[in-house]
Amino acid sequence: MTSVQAADPAPKRPIPITIICVISFIGALVAVPMIFSDVASSIGAWYPPLLAVSCVIGLVCTIGLWMMRKWAVYTYTAFAALNQVIMIVMGIWNPLALVIPGIVIVVMFIYISRMR
């Protein structure tokens, strides 16, 4: 008899990554109604579509992170950098806007060696 082994078993998700994913899923649910809000429209006609695209990219990154995929770390990092540039161009950037994404990025890179 031969035994069949899984080609590449899924890595166990560390608790900090699980926490990031759960918070991110909740954040995506909260952000969707904001796309259609008067507040978003008051920023500019371009802002609701940007917010919608941001929600989709964030959700895709969260799903990838939940599945422990390296591409999610790289995509989130690039996405966070792009958001910083957008805030700078809009004139609304401040150093605190970098704190949460920075912490998330550091945590993801700590565990990237465990990802596929």
N, CA, C and O atoms as CSV, one atom per row, in Angstrom:
chain,resi,resn,atom,element,x,y,z
A,1,MET,N,N,0.826,-1.179,0.000
A,1,MET,CA,C,0.000,0.000,0.000
A,1,MET,C,C,0.870,1.242,0.000
A,1,MET,O,O,1.956,1.264,0.580
A,2,THR,N,N,0.380,2.257,-0.651
A,2,THR,CA,C,1.085,3.529,-0.646
A,2,THR,C,C,0.242,4.551,0.104
A,2,THR,O,O,-0.989,4.519,0.070
A,3,SER,N,N,0.914,5.428,0.757
A,3,SER,CA,C,0.185,6.484,1.459
A,3,SER,C,C,0.273,7.764,0.649
A,3,SER,O,O,1.299,8.067,0.040
A,4,VAL,N,N,-0.805,8.493,0.656
A,4,VAL,CA,C,-0.870,9.752,-0.072
A,4,VAL,C,C,-0.675,10.884,0.918
A,4,VAL,O,O,-1.390,10.996,1.914
A,5,GLN,N,N,0.315,11.726,0.620
A,5,GLN,CA,C,0.561,12.876,1.473
A,5,GLN,C,C,0.148,14.142,0.742
A,5,GLN,O,O,0.224,14.224,-0.484
A,6,ALA,N,N,-0.280,15.107,1.499
A,6,ALA,CA,C,-0.618,16.402,0.905
A,6,ALA,C,C,0.659,17.018,0.345
A,6,ALA,O,O,1.706,16.991,0.993
A,7,ALA,N,N,0.570,17.563,-0.843
A,7,ALA,CA,C,1.736,18.135,-1.504
A,7,ALA,C,C,2.329,19.301,-0.713
A,7,ALA,O,O,3.546,19.390,-0.549
A,8,ASP,N,N,1.485,20.174,-0.233
A,8,ASP,CA,C,1.953,21.357,0.491
A,8,ASP,C,C,0.903,21.716,1.533
A,8,ASP,O,O,-0.006,22.499,1.259
A,9,PRO,N,N,1.026,21.142,2.734
A,9,PRO,CA,C,0.000,21.441,3.734
A,9,PRO,C,C,-0.042,22.926,4.069
A,9,PRO,O,O,0.984,23.605,4.102
A,10,ALA,N,N,-1.236,23.403,4.312
A,10,ALA,CA,C,-1.411,24.816,4.637
A,10,ALA,C,C,-0.721,25.133,5.959
A,10,ALA,O,O,-0.888,24.406,6.938
A,11,PRO,N,N,0.051,26.214,5.990
A,11,PRO,CA,C,0.705,26.584,7.243
A,11,PRO,C,C,-0.324,27.040,8.280
A,11,PRO,O,O,-1.363,27.609,7.946
A,12,LYS,N,N,-0.006,26.774,9.534
A,12,LYS,CA,C,-0.891,27.201,10.616
A,12,LYS,C,C,-0.817,28.719,10.733
A,12,LYS,O,O,0.264,29.308,10.722
A,13,ARG,N,N,-1.986,29.337,10.843
A,13,ARG,CA,C,-2.055,30.798,10.914
A,13,ARG,C,C,-1.738,31.253,12.333
A,13,ARG,O,O,-2.408,30.829,13.275
A,14,PRO,N,N,-0.721,32.115,12.508
A,14,PRO,CA,C,-0.397,32.637,13.843
A,14,PRO,C,C,-1.525,33.549,14.357
A,14,PRO,O,O,-2.252,34.156,13.570
A,15,ILE,N,N,-1.653,33.630,15.652
A,15,ILE,CA,C,-2.714,34.429,16.276
A,15,ILE,C,C,-2.654,35.899,15.848
A,15,ILE,O,O,-3.705,36.465,15.547
A,16,PRO,N,N,-1.479,36.554,15.804
A,16,PRO,CA,C,-1.476,37.959,15.365
A,16,PRO,C,C,-2.019,38.139,13.937
A,16,PRO,O,O,-2.683,39.136,13.655
A,17,ILE,N,N,-1.747,37.201,13.051
A,17,ILE,CA,C,-2.264,37.283,11.682
A,17,ILE,C,C,-3.778,37.096,11.699
A,17,ILE,O,O,-4.493,37.798,10.985
A,18,THR,N,N,-4.268,36.167,12.498
A,18,THR,CA,C,-5.715,35.958,12.622
A,18,THR,C,C,-6.395,37.225,13.134
A,18,THR,O,O,-7.450,37.609,12.628
A,19,ILE,N,N,-5.802,37.876,14.131
A,19,ILE,CA,C,-6.372,39.109,14.685
A,19,ILE,C,C,-6.417,40.199,13.617
A,19,ILE,O,O,-7.425,40.892,13.478
A,20,ILE,N,N,-5.328,40.352,12.864
A,20,ILE,CA,C,-5.296,41.351,11.785
A,20,ILE,C,C,-6.407,41.070,10.780
A,20,ILE,O,O,-7.102,41.989,10.347
A,21,CYS,N,N,-6.575,39.805,10.409
A,21,CYS,CA,C,-7.597,39.445,9.419
A,21,CYS,C,C,-9.006,39.720,9.927
A,21,CYS,O,O,-9.829,40.269,9.195
A,22,VAL,N,N,-9.292,39.349,11.161
A,22,VAL,CA,C,-10.638,39.572,11.714
A,22,VAL,C,C,-10.949,41.064,11.771
A,22,VAL,O,O,-12.038,41.487,11.385
A,23,ILE,N,N,-10.001,41.859,12.249
A,23,ILE,CA,C,-10.211,43.309,12.307
A,23,ILE,C,C,-10.387,43.878,10.903
A,23,ILE,O,O,-11.213,44.764,10.689
A,24,SER,N,N,-9.622,43.375,9.961
A,24,SER,CA,C,-9.717,43.848,8.580
A,24,SER,C,C,-11.059,43.484,7.945
A,24,SER,O,O,-11.644,44.297,7.229
A,25,PHE,N,N,-11.550,42.267,8.201
A,25,PHE,CA,C,-12.867,41.875,7.685
A,25,PHE,C,C,-13.954,42.791,8.255
A,25,PHE,O,O,-14.845,43.231,7.527
A,26,ILE,N,N,-13.879,43.071,9.542
A,26,ILE,CA,C,-14.852,43.957,10.173
A,26,ILE,C,C,-14.734,45.367,9.576
A,26,ILE,O,O,-15.745,46.012,9.298
A,27,GLY,N,N,-13.510,45.834,9.382
A,27,GLY,CA,C,-13.292,47.151,8.788
A,27,GLY,C,C,-13.873,47.252,7.387
A,27,GLY,O,O,-14.419,48.290,7.012
A,28,ALA,N,N,-13.758,46.183,6.613
A,28,ALA,CA,C,-14.329,46.180,5.263
A,28,ALA,C,C,-15.850,46.284,5.320
A,28,ALA,O,O,-16.456,46.993,4.518
A,29,LEU,N,N,-16.460,45.584,6.260
A,29,LEU,CA,C,-17.917,45.653,6.401
A,29,LEU,C,C,-18.369,47.056,6.791
A,29,LEU,O,O,-19.400,47.533,6.317
A,30,VAL,N,N,-17.611,47.706,7.642
A,30,VAL,CA,C,-17.951,49.055,8.084
A,30,VAL,C,C,-17.717,50.072,6.960
A,30,VAL,O,O,-18.457,51.049,6.845
A,31,ALA,N,N,-16.697,49.846,6.138
A,31,ALA,CA,C,-16.334,50.809,5.097
A,31,ALA,C,C,-17.302,50.818,3.921
A,31,ALA,O,O,-17.475,51.855,3.281
A,32,VAL,N,N,-17.933,49.695,3.624
A,32,VAL,CA,C,-18.811,49.633,2.443
A,32,VAL,C,C,-19.917,50.685,2.484
A,32,VAL,O,O,-20.105,51.377,1.484
A,33,PRO,N,N,-20.661,50.845,3.585
A,33,PRO,CA,C,-21.689,51.899,3.588
A,33,PRO,C,C,-21.106,53.301,3.447
A,33,PRO,O,O,-21.782,54.207,2.961
A,34,MET,N,N,-19.858,53.484,3.869
A,34,MET,CA,C,-19.235,54.801,3.764
A,34,MET,C,C,-19.033,55.208,2.311
A,34,MET,O,O,-18.978,56.398,2.002
A,35,ILE,N,N,-18.921,54.221,1.409
A,35,ILE,CA,C,-18.743,54.520,-0.015
A,35,ILE,C,C,-19.900,55.373,-0.532
A,35,ILE,O,O,-19.710,56.266,-1.358
A,36,PHE,N,N,-21.094,55.084,-0.035
A,36,PHE,CA,C,-22.308,55.740,-0.520
A,36,PHE,C,C,-22.762,56.905,0.355
A,36,PHE,O,O,-23.864,57.426,0.186
A,37,SER,N,N,-21.906,57.309,1.291
A,37,SER,CA,C,-22.301,58.355,2.230
A,37,SER,C,C,-22.104,59.758,1.644
A,37,SER,O,O,-21.348,59.959,0.693
A,38,ASP,N,N,-22.806,60.711,2.244
A,38,ASP,CA,C,-22.646,62.109,1.862
A,38,ASP,C,C,-21.252,62.620,2.205
A,38,ASP,O,O,-20.710,63.483,1.515
A,39,VAL,N,N,-20.680,62.082,3.272
A,39,VAL,CA,C,-19.339,62.499,3.682
A,39,VAL,C,C,-18.328,62.167,2.589
A,39,VAL,O,O,-17.491,62.998,2.237
A,40,ALA,N,N,-18.410,60.947,2.054
A,40,ALA,CA,C,-17.485,60.542,0.989
A,40,ALA,C,C,-17.685,61.403,-0.249
A,40,ALA,O,O,-16.716,61.816,-0.886
A,41,SER,N,N,-18.929,61.671,-0.587
A,41,SER,CA,C,-19.215,62.503,-1.763
A,41,SER,C,C,-18.736,63.937,-1.575
A,41,SER,O,O,-18.319,64.588,-2.532
A,42,SER,N,N,-18.798,64.427,-0.333
A,42,SER,CA,C,-18.392,65.811,-0.075
A,42,SER,C,C,-16.885,66.007,-0.252
A,42,SER,O,O,-16.433,67.127,-0.489
A,43,ILE,N,N,-16.113,64.940,-0.139
A,43,ILE,CA,C,-14.663,65.047,-0.337
A,43,ILE,C,C,-14.353,65.308,-1.805
A,43,ILE,O,O,-13.423,66.042,-2.139
A,44,GLY,N,N,-15.140,64.699,-2.665
A,44,GLY,CA,C,-14.964,64.879,-4.105
A,44,GLY,C,C,-15.625,63.733,-4.845
A,44,GLY,O,O,-15.816,62.651,-4.291
A,45,ALA,N,N,-15.970,63.973,-6.090
A,45,ALA,CA,C,-16.631,62.939,-6.886
A,45,ALA,C,C,-15.729,61.731,-7.103
A,45,ALA,O,O,-16.219,60.625,-7.329
A,46,TRP,N,N,-14.434,61.930,-7.036
A,46,TRP,CA,C,-13.469,60.859,-7.242
A,46,TRP,C,C,-13.305,59.963,-6.009
A,46,TRP,O,O,-12.823,58.836,-6.116
A,47,TYR,N,N,-13.710,60.473,-4.832
A,47,TYR,CA,C,-13.421,59.746,-3.596
A,47,TYR,C,C,-14.242,58.462,-3.414
A,47,TYR,O,O,-13.657,57.443,-3.048
A,48,PRO,N,N,-15.559,58.450,-3.647
A,48,PRO,CA,C,-16.294,57.180,-3.488
A,48,PRO,C,C,-15.741,56.036,-4.348
A,48,PRO,O,O,-15.618,54.918,-3.847
A,49,PRO,N,N,-15.399,56.276,-5.638
A,49,PRO,CA,C,-14.795,55.166,-6.395
A,49,PRO,C,C,-13.446,54.723,-5.823
A,49,PRO,O,O,-13.138,53.532,-5.805
A,50,LEU,N,N,-12.640,55.692,-5.353
A,50,LEU,CA,C,-11.361,55.340,-4.726
A,50,LEU,C,C,-11.591,54.502,-3.476
A,50,LEU,O,O,-10.891,53.516,-3.246
A,51,LEU,N,N,-12.558,54.889,-2.684
A,51,LEU,CA,C,-12.879,54.145,-1.470
A,51,LEU,C,C,-13.360,52.737,-1.811
A,51,LEU,O,O,-13.003,51.778,-1.126
A,52,ALA,N,N,-14.160,52.607,-2.857
A,52,ALA,CA,C,-14.648,51.293,-3.288
A,52,ALA,C,C,-13.490,50.389,-3.726
A,52,ALA,O,O,-13.421,49.220,-3.346
A,53,VAL,N,N,-12.588,50.951,-4.528
A,53,VAL,CA,C,-11.421,50.178,-4.980
A,53,VAL,C,C,-10.553,49.809,-3.780
A,53,VAL,O,O,-10.037,48.694,-3.712
A,54,SER,N,N,-10.389,50.722,-2.844
A,54,SER,CA,C,-9.612,50.447,-1.631
A,54,SER,C,C,-10.223,49.308,-0.825
A,54,SER,O,O,-9.507,48.455,-0.300
A,55,CYS,N,N,-11.547,49.300,-0.729
A,55,CYS,CA,C,-12.232,48.225,-0.006
A,55,CYS,C,C,-11.989,46.876,-0.671
A,55,CYS,O,O,-11.729,45.881,0.004
A,56,VAL,N,N,-12.075,46.851,-1.982
A,56,VAL,CA,C,-11.866,45.596,-2.716
A,56,VAL,C,C,-10.426,45.107,-2.554
A,56,VAL,O,O,-10.195,43.933,-2.265
A,57,ILE,N,N,-9.464,46.005,-2.740
A,57,ILE,CA,C,-8.054,45.616,-2.602
A,57,ILE,C,C,-7.771,45.155,-1.175
A,57,ILE,O,O,-7.094,44.147,-0.967
A,58,GLY,N,N,-8.287,45.891,-0.193
A,58,GLY,CA,C,-8.093,45.497,1.202
A,58,GLY,C,C,-8.696,44.143,1.507
A,58,GLY,O,O,-8.099,43.345,2.230
A,59,LEU,N,N,-9.874,43.874,0.963
A,59,LEU,CA,C,-10.526,42.582,1.184
A,59,LEU,C,C,-9.738,41.455,0.517
A,59,LEU,O,O,-9.573,40.384,1.102
A,60,VAL,N,N,-9.256,41.687,-0.691
A,60,VAL,CA,C,-8.444,40.674,-1.384
A,60,VAL,C,C,-7.166,40.389,-0.591
A,60,VAL,O,O,-6.778,39.231,-0.437
A,61,CYS,N,N,-6.519,41.430,-0.095
A,61,CYS,CA,C,-5.314,41.247,0.722
A,61,CYS,C,C,-5.626,40.477,2.001
A,61,CYS,O,O,-4.843,39.626,2.422
A,62,THR,N,N,-6.759,40.771,2.611
A,62,THR,CA,C,-7.144,40.087,3.838
A,62,THR,C,C,-7.394,38.609,3.583
A,62,THR,O,O,-6.975,37.759,4.368
A,63,ILE,N,N,-8.074,38.302,2.490
A,63,ILE,CA,C,-8.319,36.897,2.147
A,63,ILE,C,C,-6.988,36.180,1.892
A,63,ILE,O,O,-6.782,35.057,2.352
A,64,GLY,N,N,-6.094,36.836,1.160
A,64,GLY,CA,C,-4.777,36.250,0.917
A,64,GLY,C,C,-3.989,36.048,2.201
A,64,GLY,O,O,-3.311,35.033,2.360
A,65,LEU,N,N,-4.073,36.991,3.103
A,65,LEU,CA,C,-3.388,36.858,4.388
A,65,LEU,C,C,-3.998,35.736,5.209
A,65,LEU,O,O,-3.277,34.987,5.867
A,66,TRP,N,N,-5.325,35.613,5.178
A,66,TRP,CA,C,-6.019,34.536,5.886
A,66,TRP,C,C,-5.523,33.177,5.373
A,66,TRP,O,O,-5.389,32.224,6.140
A,67,MET,N,N,-5.255,33.108,4.075
A,67,MET,CA,C,-4.772,31.872,3.458
A,67,MET,C,C,-3.245,31.743,3.575
A,67,MET,O,O,-2.654,30.800,3.048
A,68,MET,N,N,-2.619,32.693,4.265
A,68,MET,CA,C,-1.172,32.685,4.508
A,68,MET,C,C,-0.378,32.722,3.197
A,68,MET,O,O,0.501,31.892,2.969
A,69,ARG,N,N,-0.700,33.692,2.346
A,69,ARG,CA,C,-0.029,33.858,1.059
A,69,ARG,C,C,0.915,35.054,1.109
A,69,ARG,O,O,0.539,36.128,1.578
A,70,LYS,N,N,2.122,34.869,0.630
A,70,LYS,CA,C,3.120,35.944,0.629
A,70,LYS,C,C,2.678,37.127,-0.225
A,70,LYS,O,O,2.954,38.277,0.118
A,71,TRP,N,N,1.995,36.854,-1.334
A,71,TRP,CA,C,1.591,37.947,-2.219
A,71,TRP,C,C,0.708,38.956,-1.482
A,71,TRP,O,O,0.700,40.139,-1.822
A,72,ALA,N,N,-0.039,38.489,-0.469
A,72,ALA,CA,C,-0.902,39.396,0.296
A,72,ALA,C,C,-0.062,40.409,1.079
A,72,ALA,O,O,-0.449,41.570,1.208
A,73,VAL,N,N,1.066,39.976,1.591
A,73,VAL,CA,C,1.958,40.873,2.334
A,73,VAL,C,C,2.513,41.944,1.401
A,73,VAL,O,O,2.504,43.131,1.730
A,74,TYR,N,N,2.995,41.520,0.243
A,74,TYR,CA,C,3.568,42.473,-0.701
A,74,TYR,C,C,2.509,43.425,-1.257
A,74,TYR,O,O,2.757,44.621,-1.408
A,75,THR,N,N,1.338,42.887,-1.556
A,75,THR,CA,C,0.258,43.722,-2.097
A,75,THR,C,C,-0.209,44.735,-1.059
A,75,THR,O,O,-0.403,45.907,-1.383
A,76,TYR,N,N,-0.392,44.298,0.181
A,76,TYR,CA,C,-0.816,45.214,1.237
A,76,TYR,C,C,0.229,46.309,1.452
A,76,TYR,O,O,-0.119,47.475,1.639
A,77,THR,N,N,1.495,45.938,1.426
A,77,THR,CA,C,2.567,46.919,1.630
A,77,THR,C,C,2.545,47.980,0.533
A,77,THR,O,O,2.654,49.173,0.819
A,78,ALA,N,N,2.406,47.554,-0.713
A,78,ALA,CA,C,2.338,48.502,-1.835
A,78,ALA,C,C,1.084,49.360,-1.737
A,78,ALA,O,O,1.122,50.562,-2.000
A,79,PHE,N,N,-0.020,48.738,-1.358
A,79,PHE,CA,C,-1.294,49.443,-1.214
A,79,PHE,C,C,-1.212,50.495,-0.106
A,79,PHE,O,O,-1.704,51.611,-0.270
A,80,ALA,N,N,-0.592,50.140,1.017
A,80,ALA,CA,C,-0.432,51.088,2.124
A,80,ALA,C,C,0.452,52.263,1.695
A,80,ALA,O,O,0.174,53.410,2.044
A,81,ALA,N,N,1.507,51.980,0.944
A,81,ALA,CA,C,2.380,53.059,0.457
A,81,ALA,C,C,1.612,53.981,-0.493
A,81,ALA,O,O,1.743,55.203,-0.410
A,82,LEU,N,N,0.819,53.408,-1.388
A,82,LEU,CA,C,0.017,54.209,-2.307
A,82,LEU,C,C,-0.975,55.094,-1.545
A,82,LEU,O,O,-1.162,56.260,-1.892
A,83,ASN,N,N,-1.606,54.541,-0.511
A,83,ASN,CA,C,-2.531,55.332,0.305
A,83,ASN,C,C,-1.825,56.498,0.996
A,83,ASN,O,O,-2.403,57.575,1.143
A,84,GLN,N,N,-0.587,56.290,1.415
A,84,GLN,CA,C,0.172,57.377,2.040
A,84,GLN,C,C,0.417,58.493,1.021
A,84,GLN,O,O,0.299,59.674,1.345
A,85,VAL,N,N,0.757,58.110,-0.203
A,85,VAL,CA,C,0.995,59.097,-1.260
A,85,VAL,C,C,-0.291,59.873,-1.554
A,85,VAL,O,O,-0.265,61.095,-1.698
A,86,ILE,N,N,-1.397,59.165,-1.640
A,86,ILE,CA,C,-2.683,59.830,-1.905
A,86,ILE,C,C,-2.998,60.838,-0.802
A,86,ILE,O,O,-3.446,61.949,-1.085
A,87,MET,N,N,-2.767,60.453,0.452
A,87,MET,CA,C,-3.032,61.380,1.562
A,87,MET,C,C,-2.107,62.596,1.503
A,87,MET,O,O,-2.525,63.711,1.816
A,88,ILE,N,N,-0.856,62.384,1.104
A,88,ILE,CA,C,0.087,63.504,0.983
A,88,ILE,C,C,-0.403,64.465,-0.098
A,88,ILE,O,O,-0.434,65.678,0.110
A,89,VAL,N,N,-0.786,63.919,-1.251
A,89,VAL,CA,C,-1.264,64.745,-2.359
A,89,VAL,C,C,-2.525,65.515,-1.965
A,89,VAL,O,O,-2.699,66.670,-2.353
A,90,MET,N,N,-3.405,64.867,-1.189
A,90,MET,CA,C,-4.640,65.523,-0.746
A,90,MET,C,C,-4.385,66.549,0.346
A,90,MET,O,O,-5.256,67.364,0.652
A,91,GLY,N,N,-3.195,66.511,0.933
A,91,GLY,CA,C,-2.872,67.449,2.005
A,91,GLY,C,C,-3.452,67.055,3.349
A,91,GLY,O,O,-3.604,67.904,4.227
A,92,ILE,N,N,-3.779,65.777,3.529
A,92,ILE,CA,C,-4.371,65.333,4.802
A,92,ILE,C,C,-3.481,64.345,5.541
A,92,ILE,O,O,-3.910,63.760,6.535
A,93,TRP,N,N,-2.247,64.146,5.075
A,93,TRP,CA,C,-1.363,63.179,5.714
A,93,TRP,C,C,-0.830,63.721,7.027
A,93,TRP,O,O,-0.544,64.912,7.157
A,94,ASN,N,N,-0.703,62.832,7.994
A,94,ASN,CA,C,0.033,63.140,9.213
A,94,ASN,C,C,0.726,61.862,9.656
A,94,ASN,O,O,0.332,60.779,9.224
A,95,PRO,N,N,1.732,61.950,10.491
A,95,PRO,CA,C,2.499,60.760,10.872
A,95,PRO,C,C,1.662,59.639,11.490
A,95,PRO,O,O,2.005,58.464,11.355
A,96,LEU,N,N,0.578,59.990,12.158
A,96,LEU,CA,C,-0.264,58.958,12.767
A,96,LEU,C,C,-0.941,58.068,11.718
A,96,LEU,O,O,-1.342,56.946,12.029
A,97,ALA,N,N,-1.070,58.558,10.484
A,97,ALA,CA,C,-1.674,57.773,9.409
A,97,ALA,C,C,-0.791,56.593,9.018
A,97,ALA,O,O,-1.230,55.685,8.312
A,98,LEU,N,N,0.441,56.617,9.476
A,98,LEU,CA,C,1.383,55.554,9.149
A,98,LEU,C,C,1.486,54.503,10.257
A,98,LEU,O,O,2.021,53.419,10.023
A,99,VAL,N,N,0.987,54.800,11.448
A,99,VAL,CA,C,1.186,53.925,12.597
A,99,VAL,C,C,0.522,52.556,12.411
A,99,VAL,O,O,1.203,51.533,12.480
A,100,ILE,N,N,-0.785,52.519,12.180
A,100,ILE,CA,C,-1.483,51.232,12.080
A,100,ILE,C,C,-1.008,50.428,10.872
A,100,ILE,O,O,-0.671,49.254,11.025
A,101,PRO,N,N,-0.970,51.026,9.660
A,101,PRO,CA,C,-0.440,50.234,8.542
A,101,PRO,C,C,0.993,49.763,8.798
A,101,PRO,O,O,1.360,48.652,8.417
A,102,GLY,N,N,1.792,50.596,9.435
A,102,GLY,CA,C,3.176,50.214,9.739
A,102,GLY,C,C,3.251,49.014,10.661
A,102,GLY,O,O,4.039,48.097,10.430
A,103,ILE,N,N,2.435,49.014,11.705
A,103,ILE,CA,C,2.407,47.878,12.638
A,103,ILE,C,C,1.953,46.612,11.914
A,103,ILE,O,O,2.542,45.545,12.087
A,104,VAL,N,N,0.912,46.735,11.109
A,104,VAL,CA,C,0.396,45.581,10.357
A,104,VAL,C,C,1.476,45.032,9.430
A,104,VAL,O,O,1.667,43.818,9.352
A,105,ILE,N,N,2.179,45.910,8.733
A,105,ILE,CA,C,3.227,45.474,7.808
A,105,ILE,C,C,4.355,44.771,8.557
A,105,ILE,O,O,4.834,43.729,8.112
A,106,VAL,N,N,4.782,45.324,9.680
A,106,VAL,CA,C,5.850,44.693,10.469
A,106,VAL,C,C,5.415,43.299,10.919
A,106,VAL,O,O,6.183,42.345,10.795
A,107,VAL,N,N,4.202,43.170,11.436
A,107,VAL,CA,C,3.707,41.868,11.895
A,107,VAL,C,C,3.658,40.879,10.727
A,107,VAL,O,O,4.063,39.726,10.875
A,108,MET,N,N,3.168,41.321,9.574
A,108,MET,CA,C,3.091,40.420,8.424
A,108,MET,C,C,4.485,39.951,8.001
A,108,MET,O,O,4.676,38.775,7.690
A,109,PHE,N,N,5.454,40.861,7.987
A,109,PHE,CA,C,6.805,40.464,7.587
A,109,PHE,C,C,7.475,39.566,8.626
A,109,PHE,O,O,8.351,38.775,8.276
A,110,ILE,N,N,7.086,39.673,9.881
A,110,ILE,CA,C,7.617,38.761,10.900
A,110,ILE,C,C,7.229,37.319,10.562
A,110,ILE,O,O,8.014,36.392,10.763
A,111,TYR,N,N,6.019,37.144,10.051
A,111,TYR,CA,C,5.508,35.796,9.776
A,111,TYR,C,C,5.604,35.385,8.311
A,111,TYR,O,O,5.101,34.321,7.951
A,112,ILE,N,N,6.221,36.174,7.467
A,112,ILE,CA,C,6.229,35.871,6.034
A,112,ILE,C,C,6.957,34.559,5.719
A,112,ILE,O,O,6.633,33.897,4.733
A,113,SER,N,N,7.918,34.187,6.530
A,113,SER,CA,C,8.642,32.931,6.270
A,113,SER,C,C,7.736,31.707,6.458
A,113,SER,O,O,8.055,30.628,5.959
A,114,ARG,N,N,6.632,31.857,7.156
A,114,ARG,CA,C,5.687,30.758,7.371
A,114,ARG,C,C,4.623,30.690,6.275
A,114,ARG,O,O,3.788,29.785,6.267
A,115,MET,N,N,4.657,31.645,5.358
A,115,MET,CA,C,3.607,31.723,4.327
A,115,MET,C,C,4.060,31.027,3.042
A,115,MET,O,O,5.244,30.790,2.802
A,116,ARG,N,N,3.047,30.714,2.234
A,116,ARG,CA,C,3.323,30.109,0.928
A,116,ARG,C,C,3.340,31.162,-0.136
A,116,ARG,O,O,3.556,30.852,-1.308
